[in-house]
Amino acid sequence: MNLMANLVWKSFKGIPLYVTLIWIAVFSLLLHFLDKSVLSFLGILSSIVLLYFTNTSNKIKLAIGALVLIVIIPLVAGENRYYMEVASQVGIYVAMALGLNIVVGFAGLLDLGYVAFFAAGAYAYAIFSTSQANEFIAGNLFPLSGDWFWPFLIVGLIVAAIFGILLGLPVLRVKGDYLAIVTLGFGEIIRIVFNNLDKPINITNGPQGITPIPAPELFGIKMGTPFYFYFIVLFIIAFIVLANIRFEHSRLGRAWIAIREDELAAQSMGISLLNTKLAAFATGASFAGVVGVIFAAKQTFIDPTSFTLMESIGILVMVILGGSGSIPGVILGAAFVTLLQVQLLKEFSNFLHSLQQSGIINLPNQLDPSKFQRLVFGIMLIFVALYRPNGLIPAKRKTNDLGAIKSSPFSSGKLGILSKLSQSSSTKQS
């Protein structure tokens, strides 16, 4: 059955462009006229997936995708607060999954404490944008206005990157299962520290959390609605995707991939394991810190219960499900898991409750579908491991033309270590 699925996948030539355009037009109209239709909203979001498999040039795909995300969705669903809230939530987890993809997908470092960097960015903005900072800084200088949200995106990035380096330094000697255990412990330590950092000096306000966190402001306009947060998250995702693409094809990105495949071989080729792993932890953490600032401003309240181990595991599930190391795969995995969690199971549960109230079925409270999120995640991972072990959209490996390399003028001479050895031997002979 697995062989049959692979043959069908390889024979797939792509979706015609007119099919994707019709799909977008139909679901846009349905979403406009049926503003309570969940299927219409899911249909317009799934058009991005169809667009990825559409048989056309990348420039056309990019143009249509930008049109859908920037124009169509805000135009037909912008007045529906619930839809924009779901879209913003999806965007937040997509951005976090892309950050974890650098650590897990590119560098091959299993990180189970990723939510700690998310918490670092969130608390960095929450503490100084409220009067909480007056507890340990004299002068009554706080709270800061919502205009400071934009500089704190960079502050959150720097703070989380520092946390990433602090995590990376002690764990460089371990790998595999031991690395997962150490990062898991780091994530729990950060959560417990934030939970107990209300005495002797009250910095985080402990388990009571911090509120009210101000919404972003720009030129006097308050951006506290899901409509504005949708565009903020969209901008951050575009930045992170661009950074992922640049990193993937850079010298540092190739070093990450070399370490992922074989640390010993990478080290023998002159790659510094210390600097490369620290760069992976710092880069992945910095993206989580930026998203943490947005999360804090969006929720207007944070406490340590928002940053539990299950959040880290959920983000890791998104990366594995979509395809570790695959940028479009991670986006698909994060969007699918988030929609399943915040909309599909919830809507299915509401549907069953409506049938129960009508007397059609008798559903015990223990069988509420919204309580089986982890079970559904486990079943999905089992099926993915069996039938799509590399994820829904596997990472594409760059292939080189060996014939062209052999025929190039550089193939005749000695390169790298061999060239240095030949030069040293020739100087000794002379």
JOPEHU-V359486 format. One record per pair of residues at least 12 apart in sequence whose ideal C-beta (glycine too) atoms are under 8 Angstrom apart, sorted by the first residue. I is the first residue (numbers start at 1). GAP is how many residues later the second one is. Records with the same first field share a line. If there is no record, write none. Layout:
BEGIN
I: GAP, GAP
END
This chain:
BEGIN
1: 386
2: 384, 385
5: 382
12: 41
13: 42
14: 39, 40, 41
15: 35, 38, 39, 40
16: 38, 39
17: 37, 38, 39, 43
19: 31, 35
20: 27, 30, 31, 34, 44
21: 43
23: 20, 24, 27
24: 20, 23, 40, 44, 48
26: 17
27: 13, 16, 17, 20
28: 16, 44, 48
30: 13
31: 12, 13, 45, 46
32: 44
35: 42, 44, 45
38: 305, 309
41: 36, 42, 45
42: 297, 301, 302
44: 24, 28, 29, 32, 33
45: 28, 42, 45, 290, 294
47: 21
48: 17, 20, 21, 287
49: 283
51: 13, 14, 17
52: 276, 280, 341
69: 165
70: 164
73: 14, 157
74: 153, 156, 157
78: 149
81: 144, 145, 146
84: 141, 142, 143, 145, 146
85: 141
86: 253, 256, 257
87: 139, 143
88: 138, 141, 142, 145, 210
89: 249, 253
90: 244, 245, 248, 249, 252
91: 139, 142, 143, 145, 146
92: 141, 199, 202, 203, 206
93: 221, 222, 225, 241, 242, 244, 245
94: 143, 236, 237, 240, 241, 244
95: 138, 141, 142, 145, 192, 195, 196
96: 18, 22, 191, 192, 195, 219, 238
97: 218, 221, 222, 225, 233, 234, 236, 237
98: 139, 142, 143, 146, 189, 229, 232, 233, 236
99: 15, 18, 141, 184, 185, 186, 187, 188, 189, 192
100: 14, 184, 188, 215, 216, 218, 219
101: 143, 183, 218, 223, 224, 225, 226, 229
102: 142, 145, 154, 178, 181, 182, 185
103: 177, 178, 181
104: 212, 215, 220
105: 214, 219, 220, 221, 225, 290
106: 141, 142, 147, 150, 151, 154, 174, 219
107: 149, 150, 152, 153, 169, 170, 173
108: 148, 151, 152, 153
109: 66, 70, 168, 171, 172
110: 66, 69, 70, 73
111: 68, 69, 72, 170, 173, 201, 205
112: 68, 69, 71, 72, 75, 197, 200, 201, 204
113: 54, 70, 71, 72, 73, 74, 75, 77, 199
114: 69, 73, 170, 171, 174, 198, 201, 202
115: 72, 76, 173, 192, 193, 194, 196, 197, 200
116: 47, 51, 70, 71, 73, 74, 75, 191
117: 43, 46, 47, 167, 168, 169, 171, 172, 175
118: 42, 170, 171, 173, 174, 177, 189, 193
119: 71, 72, 75, 173, 185, 187, 188
120: 36, 39, 40, 43, 70, 165, 168, 169, 172
121: 35, 36, 38, 39, 167, 168, 169, 170, 171, 172, 174, 175
122: 34, 170, 171, 173, 174, 180, 184, 185
123: 71, 81, 87, 169, 173, 179
124: 28, 31, 32, 35, 165, 168, 169
125: 24, 27, 30, 31, 88, 167, 168, 171, 172
126: 84, 87, 170, 176
127: 76, 77, 83
128: 14, 15, 16, 20, 24
129: 13, 14, 15, 17, 19, 20, 23, 84, 85, 167, 168
130: 12, 13, 80, 81, 82, 83, 84
131: 12
132: 70, 71, 72, 73, 78
135: 66, 67, 68
136: 65, 66, 67
143: 71
144: 70
145: 69, 72
146: 68, 69, 70, 71, 76, 77, 151
147: 70, 71
149: 65, 66, 67, 68, 144, 148
150: 66, 68
152: 141
153: 83, 137, 140, 141
155: 138
156: 133, 134, 136, 137
157: 129, 130, 132, 133
158: 128, 131
159: 130
160: 125, 126, 127, 128, 129, 130, 132
161: 121, 122, 124, 125, 128
162: 120
163: 27, 122, 126
164: 114, 117, 118, 119, 120, 121, 122
165: 113, 116, 117
167: 16, 19, 114, 118
168: 109, 110, 112, 113, 114
169: 109
170: 12
171: 12, 15
172: 101, 102, 105, 106
175: 88
184: 125, 128
187: 120, 122, 125
188: 121
190: 117
191: 113, 116, 117
192: 112
194: 110, 113
195: 12, 109
204: 100
207: 96, 97, 98
208: 95
209: 92, 93, 94, 95
210: 91, 92, 93
211: 89, 90, 91
212: 88, 89
213: 83, 84, 86, 87, 88, 89
214: 83, 86
215: 82, 83, 85
216: 12, 16, 81
224: 76
229: 65, 68, 69
232: 62
233: 61
236: 54, 55, 58
240: 47
241: 86, 90
243: 40, 44
244: 83
245: 82
247: 36
248: 79
252: 24, 27
255: 16, 21
256: 20, 23, 24
257: 68
258: 13
259: 12, 14, 17, 18
260: 65
314: 23, 27, 63
315: 19
317: 16, 20, 60, 63, 64
318: 12, 15, 16, 18, 19, 20
319: 14, 15
320: 13, 61, 64, 71
321: 12, 15, 16, 59, 60, 63, 70, 71
322: 12, 14, 69, 70, 71
323: 67, 68, 69, 70, 71, 72
324: 66, 67, 71
325: 70
326: 65, 67, 68, 69, 70
328: 65
329: 62, 63, 64, 65, 66
332: 60, 61
333: 58, 59
336: 56
337: 40
340: 33, 36
341: 32
345: 24, 25, 27, 28, 31
346: 24
348: 21
349: 19, 20, 21
352: 16, 17
END
